[in-house]
Amino acid sequence: MFAERLIAHRGHARVAPENTLAAVRSALEAGARAVEIDVQLSADREAFLMHDRTLERMCGAPGSLGELEAARVRELFAAERERFGEHFARERVASLGEFSALIAQAPGVHAYVELKRVSIERFGVDAVLDAVLPMLLPIHARCTLISFDVGVLTAARARTHLPVGPVLITWEQRTSAAVAALEPEVVFCDLDKLPASGPLDVPGGALAVYEVDRADTARALFARGVRFVETFAVGELLRELRASEGRAP
């Protein structure tokens, strides 16, 4: 039951560099049934997995992904050395095509693909969708587009049948006209932005909350109406939830 309610945030980011194929494989091996990743475009508009606006933390390189041609991005290693030292020294920056191919080989696993604002700002909504949508065809039946940018999700509605989910900037945004018009299948919100108590409801009824790494927090959120929790520690949280199931009141 719990596996279907957890989303691996940037893969199994507790044990491998986030947004890498290593992190995604680890999430799948840990039993994840849903994986979230972040997507940005290179200078020549190829989609890669990357969260930060700069390459420093993940790759130890200057500048941003959007300033580099795809050929140069493929030469970079997403080692995240501050956390992992040299253990992932040869882990390359993953392309969206590689991620899609990996998920295609994992039946029943859902992908949440976040379209990062840095690329929307640099290249525009249409260019981002042009680059991303073809790469998702192998997993089209089990993929959701998410973004802090409601505009790109609105544009996606006109171009694809993929489900969409806004990532809220504030909890109050869930009742905004733009979110209501979107009619999202899921809504994402940071744990720290939720009200302290009471039921949690969003348009469409499916709320995903990040970043959660404790079983007691996850269970309390489920009791308040949250559908999914997103976590960097998907394997650890899944084990803790299963172990605590028999102790539930």
C-alpha positions as CSV (number, residue, x, y, z in Angstrom):
1,M,0.0,0.0,0.0
2,F,2.7,2.5,1.0
3,A,4.8,2.1,-2.1
4,E,2.0,3.5,-4.3
5,R,1.9,6.6,-2.1
6,L,5.6,7.5,-2.1
7,I,7.4,9.5,-4.8
8,A,11.1,9.3,-5.1
9,H,12.3,12.9,-5.1
10,R,15.0,13.3,-7.8
11,G,15.4,9.5,-7.5
12,H,16.8,7.9,-4.4
13,A,18.7,11.0,-3.7
14,R,19.8,10.0,-0.2
15,V,22.1,7.3,-1.6
16,A,23.1,8.6,-5.0
17,P,23.5,12.0,-6.7
18,E,20.1,13.4,-7.4
19,N,18.6,13.3,-10.9
20,T,21.1,10.7,-12.1
21,L,20.4,7.3,-13.6
22,A,22.1,5.9,-10.5
23,A,19.5,7.6,-8.3
24,V,16.6,6.4,-10.4
25,R,17.9,2.8,-10.5
26,S,18.3,2.9,-6.7
27,A,14.8,4.1,-6.3
28,L,13.4,1.4,-8.4
29,E,15.4,-1.3,-6.6
30,A,14.1,0.1,-3.3
31,G,10.5,-0.5,-4.5
32,A,9.5,3.0,-5.6
33,R,6.4,3.1,-7.8
34,A,6.9,6.8,-8.7
35,V,9.9,8.9,-9.5
36,E,10.2,12.7,-9.8
37,I,13.0,14.3,-11.8
38,D,13.8,17.9,-12.9
39,V,14.4,18.9,-16.6
40,Q,16.4,21.7,-18.1
41,L,17.4,22.4,-21.7
42,S,20.9,22.7,-23.1
43,A,21.9,25.7,-25.3
44,D,20.9,23.7,-28.3
45,R,17.6,22.7,-26.6
46,E,18.1,19.1,-25.6
47,A,16.5,18.0,-22.4
48,F,18.7,16.9,-19.5
49,L,18.1,16.1,-15.8
50,M,19.2,18.9,-13.5
51,H,17.7,20.8,-10.6
52,D,20.0,23.7,-9.9
53,R,20.3,26.9,-11.9
54,T,24.1,26.4,-11.9
55,L,26.3,23.3,-12.4
56,E,28.6,24.0,-9.4
57,R,27.0,21.7,-6.7
58,M,26.4,18.7,-9.0
59,C,29.2,18.9,-11.5
60,G,31.8,21.2,-10.0
61,A,31.7,23.2,-13.2
62,P,31.0,26.9,-13.7
63,G,27.9,28.4,-15.4
64,S,24.6,26.8,-16.1
65,L,23.4,23.8,-18.2
66,G,21.5,26.2,-20.5
67,E,24.7,27.9,-21.6
68,L,26.3,24.6,-22.9
69,E,25.7,22.6,-26.0
70,A,24.4,19.1,-25.5
71,A,27.7,17.6,-26.5
72,R,29.5,19.4,-23.7
73,V,26.8,18.5,-21.2
74,R,27.4,14.8,-22.0
75,E,31.0,15.3,-21.0
76,L,30.0,16.4,-17.5
77,F,29.8,14.1,-14.4
78,A,27.0,14.7,-11.9
79,A,29.1,13.4,-9.0
80,E,27.7,15.7,-6.3
81,R,31.2,15.4,-4.6
82,E,30.3,17.3,-1.4
83,R,28.1,14.4,-0.4
84,F,29.6,11.4,-2.2
85,G,33.3,12.2,-2.7
86,E,34.6,10.2,-5.7
87,H,32.1,7.3,-5.3
88,F,30.0,8.6,-8.3
89,A,32.9,10.3,-10.1
90,R,32.0,8.7,-13.5
91,E,28.2,9.3,-13.2
92,R,27.3,11.5,-16.2
93,V,24.5,14.0,-16.4
94,A,21.5,12.1,-17.6
95,S,19.4,13.0,-20.6
96,L,15.6,12.9,-20.5
97,G,15.7,10.3,-23.2
98,E,17.9,8.0,-21.1
99,F,15.5,8.5,-18.1
100,S,12.5,7.8,-20.3
101,A,14.1,4.6,-21.6
102,L,14.9,3.4,-18.1
103,I,11.3,4.0,-16.8
104,A,9.9,2.3,-19.9
105,Q,11.6,-0.8,-18.7
106,A,10.0,-0.6,-15.3
107,P,6.3,-1.5,-15.7
108,G,3.9,0.3,-13.5
109,V,6.3,3.0,-12.4
110,H,5.0,6.6,-12.8
111,A,7.2,9.5,-13.7
112,Y,6.7,13.1,-12.6
113,V,8.7,15.4,-14.9
114,E,9.3,18.9,-13.5
115,L,9.8,21.6,-16.1
116,K,12.3,24.0,-14.5
117,R,11.6,27.7,-14.7
118,V,15.2,28.5,-15.6
119,S,14.7,26.9,-19.0
120,I,11.2,28.4,-19.5
121,E,12.7,31.8,-18.8
122,R,15.6,31.3,-21.2
123,F,14.0,29.5,-24.1
124,G,10.2,30.0,-23.7
125,V,7.3,27.7,-23.1
126,D,7.0,26.3,-26.6
127,A,10.7,25.5,-26.9
128,V,10.6,23.6,-23.6
129,L,7.6,21.6,-24.6
130,D,9.0,20.9,-28.1
131,A,12.1,19.4,-26.5
132,V,10.4,17.5,-23.7
133,L,7.2,16.0,-25.1
134,P,8.8,13.7,-27.8
135,M,11.2,12.3,-25.2
136,L,8.3,11.2,-23.1
137,L,6.5,9.2,-25.7
138,P,7.8,5.8,-24.4
139,I,6.2,6.5,-21.0
140,H,3.3,8.6,-22.2
141,A,0.7,6.5,-20.4
142,R,2.4,6.9,-17.0
143,C,3.9,10.3,-16.9
144,T,2.8,13.6,-15.3
145,L,4.2,17.1,-16.1
146,I,4.7,19.3,-13.1
147,S,6.1,22.8,-12.7
148,F,6.1,26.0,-10.6
149,D,5.2,27.7,-13.8
150,V,1.4,27.3,-14.3
151,G,1.7,28.8,-17.8
152,V,3.8,26.0,-19.2
153,L,1.2,23.5,-17.8
154,T,-1.6,25.4,-19.4
155,A,0.2,25.3,-22.7
156,A,0.8,21.6,-22.3
157,R,-3.0,21.0,-21.9
158,A,-3.4,22.3,-25.4
159,R,-0.7,20.0,-26.8
160,T,-0.9,16.7,-24.9
161,H,-3.2,14.5,-22.9
162,L,-0.6,14.1,-20.2
163,P,-1.8,14.8,-16.6
164,V,-0.4,18.0,-15.1
165,G,0.4,19.2,-11.6
166,P,1.3,22.7,-10.4
167,V,4.0,23.0,-7.7
168,L,2.6,25.6,-5.3
169,I,4.6,28.7,-4.4
170,T,2.2,29.3,-1.5
171,W,-0.6,27.2,0.0
172,E,-3.1,29.9,-0.8
173,Q,-2.2,29.5,-4.5
174,R,-4.2,26.3,-4.7
175,T,-7.4,28.3,-4.9
176,S,-6.2,30.8,-7.5
177,A,-8.0,31.3,-10.8
178,A,-5.0,30.0,-12.8
179,V,-4.8,26.7,-10.8
180,A,-8.6,26.3,-10.9
181,A,-8.7,26.8,-14.7
182,L,-5.9,24.2,-15.1
183,E,-8.0,21.5,-13.4
184,P,-4.8,19.6,-12.3
185,E,-4.8,15.9,-11.6
186,V,-2.3,16.5,-8.8
187,V,-1.0,19.4,-6.8
188,F,2.5,19.5,-5.2
189,C,3.3,21.5,-2.1
190,D,6.3,21.9,0.3
191,L,5.7,20.5,3.7
192,D,6.8,23.7,5.3
193,K,4.1,25.7,3.4
194,L,1.2,23.7,4.8
195,P,-1.1,24.9,7.5
196,A,-0.2,23.4,10.9
197,S,-3.4,21.5,11.4
198,G,-6.7,20.5,9.8
199,P,-7.6,18.7,6.6
200,L,-5.7,19.4,3.5
201,D,-7.7,19.7,0.3
202,V,-6.7,20.8,-3.2
203,P,-8.4,21.0,-6.6
204,G,-8.8,17.5,-8.0
205,G,-8.3,16.0,-4.6
206,A,-4.7,14.6,-5.1
207,L,-2.1,16.4,-3.0
208,A,1.6,15.5,-3.0
209,V,3.7,16.9,-0.2
210,Y,7.5,17.2,-0.2
211,E,10.1,16.9,1.5
212,V,9.1,14.1,3.9
213,D,11.6,11.7,5.4
214,R,9.9,10.4,8.6
215,A,7.2,7.7,8.8
216,D,5.3,9.5,11.6
217,T,5.2,12.7,9.4
218,A,4.0,10.7,6.4
219,R,1.3,8.9,8.3
220,A,0.0,12.2,9.8
221,L,-0.2,13.7,6.3
222,F,-2.1,10.7,5.0
223,A,-4.5,11.2,7.9
224,R,-5.1,14.8,6.9
225,G,-6.0,13.9,3.3
226,V,-2.6,13.9,1.5
227,R,-2.5,11.4,-1.3
228,F,1.3,11.2,-1.9
229,V,4.5,12.1,-0.1
230,E,7.7,12.9,-1.9
231,T,11.0,12.0,-0.4
232,F,14.7,11.9,-1.0
233,A,14.8,8.7,1.2
234,V,12.3,6.5,-0.6
235,G,13.8,3.2,0.4
236,E,14.4,4.2,4.0
237,L,10.9,5.7,4.4
238,L,9.2,2.8,2.8
239,R,10.9,0.4,5.2
240,E,10.0,2.5,8.2
241,L,6.3,2.8,7.1
242,R,6.0,-0.9,6.6
243,A,7.7,-1.6,10.0
244,S,5.3,0.8,11.7
245,E,2.2,-0.5,10.1
246,G,1.6,-3.1,12.7
247,R,2.0,-0.5,15.5
248,A,-0.6,1.9,13.9
249,P,-3.3,2.8,16.4
